[in-house]
Amino acid sequence: MPDLVPLTDFYCPICAKSVADPLVCGDCHALICRQCGTVLEQIDELGIG
């Protein structure tokens, strides 16, 4: 069985890097950077990925 690859990568604007393993907020279901706690953005929406 092949490894599953995430369909969309996420980007942290504070850390300025791609985040492959984000945290999920239990209240609002936002994806959060594990390093700094910032809400992540989808790379495909930024035009840099």
PyMOL Python script that loads the backbone (N, CA, C, O; Angstrom):
from pymol import cmd

cmd.read_pdbstr("""\
ATOM      1  N   MET A   1       0.842  -1.172   0.000  1.00  0.00           N
ATOM      2  CA  MET A   1       0.000   0.000   0.000  1.00  0.00           C
ATOM      3  C   MET A   1       0.894   1.244   0.000  1.00  0.00           C
ATOM      4  O   MET A   1       1.793   1.354   0.834  1.00  0.00           O
ATOM      5  N   PRO A   2       0.659   2.179  -0.925  1.00  0.00           N
ATOM      6  CA  PRO A   2       1.502   3.381  -0.991  1.00  0.00           C
ATOM      7  C   PRO A   2       1.228   4.318   0.176  1.00  0.00           C
ATOM      8  O   PRO A   2       0.142   4.317   0.755  1.00  0.00           O
ATOM      9  N   ASP A   3       2.239   5.118   0.510  1.00  0.00           N
ATOM     10  CA  ASP A   3       2.070   6.114   1.565  1.00  0.00           C
ATOM     11  C   ASP A   3       1.075   7.176   1.117  1.00  0.00           C
ATOM     12  O   ASP A   3       1.060   7.581  -0.046  1.00  0.00           O
ATOM     13  N   LEU A   4       0.246   7.620   2.052  1.00  0.00           N
ATOM     14  CA  LEU A   4      -0.701   8.676   1.738  1.00  0.00           C
ATOM     15  C   LEU A   4      -0.008  10.020   1.839  1.00  0.00           C
ATOM     16  O   LEU A   4       0.705  10.289   2.806  1.00  0.00           O
ATOM     17  N   VAL A   5      -0.219  10.865   0.841  1.00  0.00           N
ATOM     18  CA  VAL A   5       0.377  12.190   0.804  1.00  0.00           C
ATOM     19  C   VAL A   5      -0.740  13.205   0.968  1.00  0.00           C
ATOM     20  O   VAL A   5      -1.770  13.093   0.302  1.00  0.00           O
ATOM     21  N   PRO A   6      -0.561  14.206   1.851  1.00  0.00           N
ATOM     22  CA  PRO A   6      -1.617  15.203   2.007  1.00  0.00           C
ATOM     23  C   PRO A   6      -1.890  15.911   0.688  1.00  0.00           C
ATOM     24  O   PRO A   6      -0.963  16.214  -0.063  1.00  0.00           O
ATOM     25  N   LEU A   7      -3.170  16.176   0.407  1.00  0.00           N
ATOM     26  CA  LEU A   7      -3.548  16.823  -0.839  1.00  0.00           C
ATOM     27  C   LEU A   7      -3.183  18.300  -0.846  1.00  0.00           C
ATOM     28  O   LEU A   7      -2.878  18.855  -1.902  1.00  0.00           O
ATOM     29  N   THR A   8      -3.209  18.933   0.299  1.00  0.00           N
ATOM     30  CA  THR A   8      -2.923  20.358   0.396  1.00  0.00           C
ATOM     31  C   THR A   8      -1.913  20.599   1.511  1.00  0.00           C
ATOM     32  O   THR A   8      -2.062  20.084   2.619  1.00  0.00           O
ATOM     33  N   ASP A   9      -0.891  21.382   1.208  1.00  0.00           N
ATOM     34  CA  ASP A   9       0.067  21.776   2.234  1.00  0.00           C
ATOM     35  C   ASP A   9      -0.396  23.098   2.834  1.00  0.00           C
ATOM     36  O   ASP A   9      -1.135  23.860   2.211  1.00  0.00           O
ATOM     37  N   PHE A  10       0.051  23.345   4.045  1.00  0.00           N
ATOM     38  CA  PHE A  10      -0.305  24.577   4.727  1.00  0.00           C
ATOM     39  C   PHE A  10       0.954  25.359   5.038  1.00  0.00           C
ATOM     40  O   PHE A  10       2.031  24.781   5.184  1.00  0.00           O
ATOM     41  N   TYR A  11       0.818  26.683   5.139  1.00  0.00           N
ATOM     42  CA  TYR A  11       1.935  27.605   5.302  1.00  0.00           C
ATOM     43  C   TYR A  11       1.710  28.464   6.536  1.00  0.00           C
ATOM     44  O   TYR A  11       0.622  28.996   6.755  1.00  0.00           O
ATOM     45  N   CYS A  12       2.758  28.588   7.335  1.00  0.00           N
ATOM     46  CA  CYS A  12       2.706  29.471   8.503  1.00  0.00           C
ATOM     47  C   CYS A  12       3.355  30.809   8.132  1.00  0.00           C
ATOM     48  O   CYS A  12       4.545  30.845   7.819  1.00  0.00           O
ATOM     49  N   PRO A  13       2.592  31.912   8.163  1.00  0.00           N
ATOM     50  CA  PRO A  13       3.171  33.212   7.816  1.00  0.00           C
ATOM     51  C   PRO A  13       4.174  33.724   8.840  1.00  0.00           C
ATOM     52  O   PRO A  13       5.032  34.534   8.489  1.00  0.00           O
ATOM     53  N   ILE A  14       4.101  33.284  10.088  1.00  0.00           N
ATOM     54  CA  ILE A  14       5.043  33.730  11.124  1.00  0.00           C
ATOM     55  C   ILE A  14       6.365  32.972  11.006  1.00  0.00           C
ATOM     56  O   ILE A  14       7.433  33.583  11.025  1.00  0.00           O
ATOM     57  N   CYS A  15       6.299  31.647  10.885  1.00  0.00           N
ATOM     58  CA  CYS A  15       7.508  30.826  10.759  1.00  0.00           C
ATOM     59  C   CYS A  15       8.071  30.849   9.338  1.00  0.00           C
ATOM     60  O   CYS A  15       9.221  30.467   9.120  1.00  0.00           O
ATOM     61  N   ALA A  16       7.263  31.297   8.368  1.00  0.00           N
ATOM     62  CA  ALA A  16       7.647  31.386   6.961  1.00  0.00           C
ATOM     63  C   ALA A  16       8.089  30.035   6.406  1.00  0.00           C
ATOM     64  O   ALA A  16       9.124  29.918   5.751  1.00  0.00           O
ATOM     65  N   LYS A  17       7.256  28.999   6.694  1.00  0.00           N
ATOM     66  CA  LYS A  17       7.575  27.676   6.167  1.00  0.00           C
ATOM     67  C   LYS A  17       6.312  26.838   6.025  1.00  0.00           C
ATOM     68  O   LYS A  17       5.267  27.142   6.600  1.00  0.00           O
ATOM     69  N   SER A  18       6.440  25.796   5.256  1.00  0.00           N
ATOM     70  CA  SER A  18       5.356  24.854   5.057  1.00  0.00           C
ATOM     71  C   SER A  18       5.191  24.002   6.306  1.00  0.00           C
ATOM     72  O   SER A  18       6.176  23.656   6.958  1.00  0.00           O
ATOM     73  N   VAL A  19       3.945  23.663   6.643  1.00  0.00           N
ATOM     74  CA  VAL A  19       3.645  22.857   7.827  1.00  0.00           C
ATOM     75  C   VAL A  19       2.914  21.602   7.361  1.00  0.00           C
ATOM     76  O   VAL A  19       1.802  21.684   6.838  1.00  0.00           O
ATOM     77  N   ALA A  20       3.535  20.450   7.549  1.00  0.00           N
ATOM     78  CA  ALA A  20       2.960  19.184   7.097  1.00  0.00           C
ATOM     79  C   ALA A  20       2.083  18.522   8.159  1.00  0.00           C
ATOM     80  O   ALA A  20       1.240  17.689   7.829  1.00  0.00           O
ATOM     81  N   ASP A  21       2.273  18.884   9.433  1.00  0.00           N
ATOM     82  CA  ASP A  21       1.538  18.228  10.520  1.00  0.00           C
ATOM     83  C   ASP A  21       0.901  19.256  11.468  1.00  0.00           C
ATOM     84  O   ASP A  21       1.319  19.383  12.619  1.00  0.00           O
ATOM     85  N   PRO A  22      -0.110  19.988  10.979  1.00  0.00           N
ATOM     86  CA  PRO A  22      -0.712  21.030  11.816  1.00  0.00           C
ATOM     87  C   PRO A  22      -1.553  20.467  12.948  1.00  0.00           C
ATOM     88  O   PRO A  22      -2.008  19.324  12.898  1.00  0.00           O
ATOM     89  N   LEU A  23      -1.749  21.289  13.967  1.00  0.00           N
ATOM     90  CA  LEU A  23      -2.694  20.977  15.037  1.00  0.00           C
ATOM     91  C   LEU A  23      -4.074  21.451  14.603  1.00  0.00           C
ATOM     92  O   LEU A  23      -4.184  22.348  13.767  1.00  0.00           O
ATOM     93  N   VAL A  24      -5.132  20.857  15.162  1.00  0.00           N
ATOM     94  CA  VAL A  24      -6.492  21.278  14.860  1.00  0.00           C
ATOM     95  C   VAL A  24      -7.124  21.801  16.141  1.00  0.00           C
ATOM     96  O   VAL A  24      -7.122  21.121  17.167  1.00  0.00           O
ATOM     97  N   CYS A  25      -7.666  23.014  16.075  1.00  0.00           N
ATOM     98  CA  CYS A  25      -8.345  23.612  17.225  1.00  0.00           C
ATOM     99  C   CYS A  25      -9.607  22.820  17.529  1.00  0.00           C
ATOM    100  O   CYS A  25     -10.397  22.539  16.628  1.00  0.00           O
ATOM    101  N   GLY A  26      -9.800  22.459  18.792  1.00  0.00           N
ATOM    102  CA  GLY A  26     -10.969  21.697  19.186  1.00  0.00           C
ATOM    103  C   GLY A  26     -12.261  22.492  19.158  1.00  0.00           C
ATOM    104  O   GLY A  26     -13.339  21.906  19.064  1.00  0.00           O
ATOM    105  N   ASP A  27     -12.176  23.822  19.239  1.00  0.00           N
ATOM    106  CA  ASP A  27     -13.377  24.663  19.244  1.00  0.00           C
ATOM    107  C   ASP A  27     -13.825  25.054  17.838  1.00  0.00           C
ATOM    108  O   ASP A  27     -14.990  24.884  17.478  1.00  0.00           O
ATOM    109  N   CYS A  28     -12.884  25.582  17.046  1.00  0.00           N
ATOM    110  CA  CYS A  28     -13.271  26.132  15.734  1.00  0.00           C
ATOM    111  C   CYS A  28     -12.746  25.320  14.557  1.00  0.00           C
ATOM    112  O   CYS A  28     -13.058  25.637  13.409  1.00  0.00           O
ATOM    113  N   HIS A  29     -11.964  24.289  14.812  1.00  0.00           N
ATOM    114  CA  HIS A  29     -11.403  23.400  13.787  1.00  0.00           C
ATOM    115  C   HIS A  29     -10.400  24.094  12.861  1.00  0.00           C
ATOM    116  O   HIS A  29     -10.154  23.616  11.753  1.00  0.00           O
ATOM    117  N   ALA A  30      -9.826  25.200  13.295  1.00  0.00           N
ATOM    118  CA  ALA A  30      -8.783  25.866  12.525  1.00  0.00           C
ATOM    119  C   ALA A  30      -7.505  25.041  12.594  1.00  0.00           C
ATOM    120  O   ALA A  30      -7.258  24.352  13.583  1.00  0.00           O
ATOM    121  N   LEU A  31      -6.693  25.110  11.542  1.00  0.00           N
ATOM    122  CA  LEU A  31      -5.398  24.445  11.531  1.00  0.00           C
ATOM    123  C   LEU A  31      -4.363  25.412  12.077  1.00  0.00           C
ATOM    124  O   LEU A  31      -4.296  26.566  11.654  1.00  0.00           O
ATOM    125  N   ILE A  32      -3.551  24.937  13.023  1.00  0.00           N
ATOM    126  CA  ILE A  32      -2.642  25.788  13.781  1.00  0.00           C
ATOM    127  C   ILE A  32      -1.217  25.253  13.674  1.00  0.00           C
ATOM    128  O   ILE A  32      -0.998  24.042  13.702  1.00  0.00           O
ATOM    129  N   CYS A  33      -0.253  26.161  13.551  1.00  0.00           N
ATOM    130  CA  CYS A  33       1.170  25.808  13.509  1.00  0.00           C
ATOM    131  C   CYS A  33       1.596  25.232  14.856  1.00  0.00           C
ATOM    132  O   CYS A  33       1.276  25.795  15.903  1.00  0.00           O
ATOM    133  N   ARG A  34       2.309  24.121  14.832  1.00  0.00           N
ATOM    134  CA  ARG A  34       2.794  23.493  16.069  1.00  0.00           C
ATOM    135  C   ARG A  34       3.908  24.306  16.736  1.00  0.00           C
ATOM    136  O   ARG A  34       4.118  24.186  17.943  1.00  0.00           O
ATOM    137  N   GLN A  35       4.615  25.124  15.971  1.00  0.00           N
ATOM    138  CA  GLN A  35       5.742  25.871  16.522  1.00  0.00           C
ATOM    139  C   GLN A  35       5.321  27.168  17.212  1.00  0.00           C
ATOM    140  O   GLN A  35       5.796  27.475  18.305  1.00  0.00           O
ATOM    141  N   CYS A  36       4.416  27.939  16.562  1.00  0.00           N
ATOM    142  CA  CYS A  36       4.110  29.267  17.102  1.00  0.00           C
ATOM    143  C   CYS A  36       2.634  29.487  17.429  1.00  0.00           C
ATOM    144  O   CYS A  36       2.300  30.475  18.082  1.00  0.00           O
ATOM    145  N   GLY A  37       1.737  28.589  16.992  1.00  0.00           N
ATOM    146  CA  GLY A  37       0.320  28.719  17.312  1.00  0.00           C
ATOM    147  C   GLY A  37      -0.481  29.591  16.371  1.00  0.00           C
ATOM    148  O   GLY A  37      -1.648  29.875  16.641  1.00  0.00           O
ATOM    149  N   THR A  38       0.116  30.021  15.274  1.00  0.00           N
ATOM    150  CA  THR A  38      -0.574  30.864  14.303  1.00  0.00           C
ATOM    151  C   THR A  38      -1.505  30.020  13.433  1.00  0.00           C
ATOM    152  O   THR A  38      -1.199  28.869  13.121  1.00  0.00           O
ATOM    153  N   VAL A  39      -2.641  30.597  13.046  1.00  0.00           N
ATOM    154  CA  VAL A  39      -3.551  29.923  12.122  1.00  0.00           C
ATOM    155  C   VAL A  39      -2.864  29.833  10.757  1.00  0.00           C
ATOM    156  O   VAL A  39      -2.294  30.810  10.272  1.00  0.00           O
ATOM    157  N   LEU A  40      -2.927  28.643  10.144  1.00  0.00           N
ATOM    158  CA  LEU A  40      -2.235  28.398   8.881  1.00  0.00           C
ATOM    159  C   LEU A  40      -3.073  28.793   7.676  1.00  0.00           C
ATOM    160  O   LEU A  40      -4.297  28.899   7.745  1.00  0.00           O
ATOM    161  N   GLU A  41      -2.366  29.010   6.562  1.00  0.00           N
ATOM    162  CA  GLU A  41      -3.002  29.315   5.287  1.00  0.00           C
ATOM    163  C   GLU A  41      -2.683  28.191   4.316  1.00  0.00           C
ATOM    164  O   GLU A  41      -1.664  27.516   4.458  1.00  0.00           O
ATOM    165  N   GLN A  42      -3.559  27.985   3.321  1.00  0.00           N
ATOM    166  CA  GLN A  42      -3.291  26.960   2.314  1.00  0.00           C
ATOM    167  C   GLN A  42      -2.294  27.512   1.312  1.00  0.00           C
ATOM    168  O   GLN A  42      -2.441  28.641   0.843  1.00  0.00           O
ATOM    169  N   ILE A  43      -1.277  26.720   0.980  1.00  0.00           N
ATOM    170  CA  ILE A  43      -0.227  27.161   0.065  1.00  0.00           C
ATOM    171  C   ILE A  43      -0.795  27.465  -1.315  1.00  0.00           C
ATOM    172  O   ILE A  43      -0.375  28.439  -1.939  1.00  0.00           O
ATOM    173  N   ASP A  44      -1.730  26.667  -1.810  1.00  0.00           N
ATOM    174  CA  ASP A  44      -2.259  26.878  -3.149  1.00  0.00           C
ATOM    175  C   ASP A  44      -3.028  28.198  -3.275  1.00  0.00           C
ATOM    176  O   ASP A  44      -3.232  28.677  -4.390  1.00  0.00           O
ATOM    177  N   GLU A  45      -3.451  28.786  -2.175  1.00  0.00           N
ATOM    178  CA  GLU A  45      -4.132  30.071  -2.207  1.00  0.00           C
ATOM    179  C   GLU A  45      -3.162  31.252  -2.147  1.00  0.00           C
ATOM    180  O   GLU A  45      -3.550  32.390  -2.413  1.00  0.00           O
ATOM    181  N   LEU A  46      -1.899  30.982  -1.796  1.00  0.00           N
ATOM    182  CA  LEU A  46      -0.913  32.066  -1.664  1.00  0.00           C
ATOM    183  C   LEU A  46      -0.187  32.376  -2.966  1.00  0.00           C
ATOM    184  O   LEU A  46       0.359  33.468  -3.122  1.00  0.00           O
ATOM    185  N   GLY A  47      -0.175  31.428  -3.906  1.00  0.00           N
ATOM    186  CA  GLY A  47       0.546  31.631  -5.150  1.00  0.00           C
ATOM    187  C   GLY A  47       2.049  31.437  -5.023  1.00  0.00           C
ATOM    188  O   GLY A  47       2.803  31.897  -5.881  1.00  0.00           O
ATOM    189  N   ILE A  48       2.506  30.753  -3.950  1.00  0.00           N
ATOM    190  CA  ILE A  48       3.948  30.529  -3.784  1.00  0.00           C
ATOM    191  C   ILE A  48       4.310  29.056  -3.857  1.00  0.00           C
ATOM    192  O   ILE A  48       5.495  28.726  -3.866  1.00  0.00           O
ATOM    193  N   GLY A  49       3.338  28.163  -3.910  1.00  0.00           N
ATOM    194  CA  GLY A  49       3.606  26.730  -3.847  1.00  0.00           C
ATOM    195  C   GLY A  49       3.622  26.025  -5.137  1.00  0.00           C
ATOM    196  O   GLY A  49       3.840  24.814  -5.175  1.00  0.00           O
TER     197      GLY A  49
END
""", "prot")
cmd.dss("prot")
cmd.show_as("cartoon", "prot")
cmd.util.cbc("prot")
cmd.orient("prot")
